[in-house]
Amino acid sequence: MKTQVAKKEEVTREWYLVDAENLVLGRVATQIANVLRGKNKPTFTPSVDTGDFVIVVNADKIALTGNKLADKMYYSHSGYPGGIKSINAGKLQEKKPGEIIKKAVKGMLPKNKLARHMLNKLKIYSGPAHPHKAQQPKALGL
């Protein structure tokens, strides 16, 4: 019996909807990363992007456990000496509501060229509305 290897042209993509209201960030991010990567399909191939699209709504109402809103720090660097910037999770959530989810999911994807293509299939919205009604997304059971 031969192992089936998925081809880029043969992949069928589904659309899934996640309502992030009152869900814990890490637990949601692992499920989203698995769907984006395609690990929930029997045709999963590590070297081919077999994942589906994921729409996240209510990203501004995601929950973090413990004191992470005040204690968890996100860092960025400009590349110049002394160019490090830091912001805590609470302020980042106010400033850019979907950025916390995007950073958590990005960290759970493989560190290669495919990760950028997988991350482009993630659509994050801070409110309950989204413009992807025509794709008829299914609810992702979390």
N, C-alpha and C positions, 0 to 999 in steps of 0.2 A: 504494500500500500504506500503510495507516494504522498508526501506532505503538500498541501495546497498553499501556494504563495499568491497573495492578492496582487492584482495589478491596479495601477492608478485609474485606468479607464473603466474598470469593472466595479468600482466602489459605489454603492448607493448610500446617499447621505440622508439622515433623518434630522428633524428639528425637535429639540426638547426645551421645555420651559421650566425654570426653577424659580419659585417664589422664596426669596431669601429672608423674609420677615421672621425674626426671632429664631433663626437657625444659627448654629455655631460655625464660625468661619472655617476652621480646619476640616471639620467633617464634611462641609459642603464642598470645599475646594478639592478634596480627594475624589469625591464622586464626579465632579465636573471634569477633573483632569483625566479620569479613566474614560469618560465618554468622549472627550476631545481626542484622546489618543486612539480610541477604538477597541479598548481592552474588554468591552462588554459584548463584543461580537465574536462569533466562532471563526471569522475570517481574519482575525488579528495577525498582522505581520509587522514586526518591529521597524523594518526599513521602509514601510509604505504608510502614508497618512490615510488610515481607514476610519478615522473618527467622524463624529457627527457634529452638527451645530448645536450650541447651547445658548439660550437666552436667559439672562438673570434679571429679574425685576425686583423692586424694593431693595436695592443694594444698600441704600442708606439706613436700613433697619436691621442690618446683620448684627449678630451678637458676638461678643468676645468674652471669654470666661475670665474670672479673677479680676485683677487690676490692669489688664492688658491695655485698656483704653488710655490709661495714664502712663504706664510703664514701657510698653512695647515701642521701640524706636525704629524708624526707617531712615536709612542713610543714602545720600547720593554725593557724588564727587564730580567737580567740574573738570578735573584733570590738571588744575593749576595748584601750586603749593598753597596750603591753607584753604583749599576750596571745598572742604567737606561741609555738607549741610545735613541737618537732622531734624526730624519732625516726629512727634509721637502719634500713635494711632488715632487718638481722639480728634486731633487737629486735622489730620489727613482725611478722616471720615467727613468732617465738616467741609473741607476745601474741595476734595474730589471724592465723592461717595463710592464710586466703583473701583478706585485704584487699589484699595486693600484687597479686594477679591482678585483683581487681575494679578497683583504681585504674589499672592498666595498660590494661585493656580500656576503661574509661570515657574515658580520654584519647584513645583511638583512634576513638571514636564521634563523630558530629556534635554540635555544641554547639547543640541546639535541644530542643523539647519532646518530640520522638520518642525522643531518647536515653534518657530515663527509662523509657519503655516497653520499649525494647530491652534495657536493663540488667536489668529485672525478669525477663527470660527466661533470665538466667544464674544457675545454681544451683551453688554451690561447697561442697565438703565436704573436710575435712582428712584423712579416712581413706578406705579403699577401698570402704566401703559407702555406699549412697544409697537414699532411699525412693521412687525413681521407676522401679521394676522393671515396674510395670503399663503404662508408656508404651512399653516395648520400645525403648530407645534404641539407635541404630546407632553403631558405633565411627567416630569422625571420623579419617580418615587424615591424620596429621601427619608 
